Amino acid sequence: MKPKSLHLEAYTISETARKLGYKSTKTIYRLLKRDLLEDYVYLEKSGRVYLMLEPLNKISLKKKILDNIQIRKNNIVKGVI
């Protein structure tokens, strides 16, 4: 039996903000500081932080962010409406 390879898509904080439709990274950094996105963080040996949009056995990052922010007209995530 062949071992299965695990493929994770992880993006930098800037790339993640862009993919989710945010103009800045402020919201993501605020949630990281409050330790709400720890399940989505992939930390490289060099110290660079990456975020996984859809980790295994967890809700998507987009849903997690929406559950933890106050919905306003200006902070709408792409694809929600």
C-alpha positions in Angstrom: 0.0 0.0 0.0 1.4 3.4 -0.9 1.5 6.1 1.7 -0.8 9.1 1.0 0.8 12.4 0.7 -0.7 15.4 2.5 -1.1 18.6 0.5 -1.8 21.8 2.4 -2.4 25.1 0.8 -1.1 27.8 3.1 -0.8 31.5 2.3 0.9 34.5 3.9 -1.3 36.9 5.9 -1.3 39.4 3.0 -2.3 36.8 0.5 -5.0 35.4 2.8 -6.4 38.9 3.3 -6.4 39.5 -0.5 -8.1 36.1 -1.2 -10.8 36.8 1.4 -11.5 40.3 0.0 -10.1 42.5 2.7 -8.3 45.8 1.8 -5.9 45.4 4.7 -4.5 42.8 7.0 -5.7 44.5 10.2 -8.6 42.2 10.9 -6.5 39.0 10.5 -3.7 40.4 12.7 -6.3 41.3 15.4 -7.7 37.8 15.4 -4.3 36.3 15.5 -3.3 38.4 18.5 -6.4 37.2 20.3 -5.4 33.6 19.5 -8.6 32.8 17.7 -6.9 31.5 14.5 -4.3 29.2 16.1 -5.8 26.1 14.4 -5.2 27.8 11.0 -1.6 28.8 11.5 1.4 27.1 9.9 4.6 28.4 11.3 7.7 27.9 9.1 11.1 27.3 10.7 12.3 30.7 9.8 9.4 32.2 11.8 7.2 33.2 8.8 3.5 32.7 9.5 1.2 31.1 6.9 -2.6 30.6 7.2 -4.5 27.6 5.9 -7.9 28.5 4.3 -9.4 25.0 4.7 -7.5 22.8 7.3 -8.5 19.2 7.8 -11.4 18.6 10.1 -12.0 22.3 10.9 -14.4 24.9 9.6 -13.0 27.1 6.8 -11.0 30.2 7.8 -13.6 32.4 6.1 -16.4 31.0 8.4 -14.2 31.3 11.5 -13.4 35.0 10.8 -17.1 35.7 10.1 -18.0 34.1 13.4 -15.6 36.3 15.3 -16.1 39.8 13.7 -18.9 42.2 13.8 -20.6 42.3 10.4 -20.5 45.8 8.9 -21.1 47.1 5.4 -17.3 47.7 4.8 -15.9 44.4 6.1 -17.8 41.9 3.9 -15.8 38.8 2.9 -15.9 37.8 -0.8 -18.6 35.4 -1.7 -20.7 35.8 1.4 -23.6 37.9 0.0 
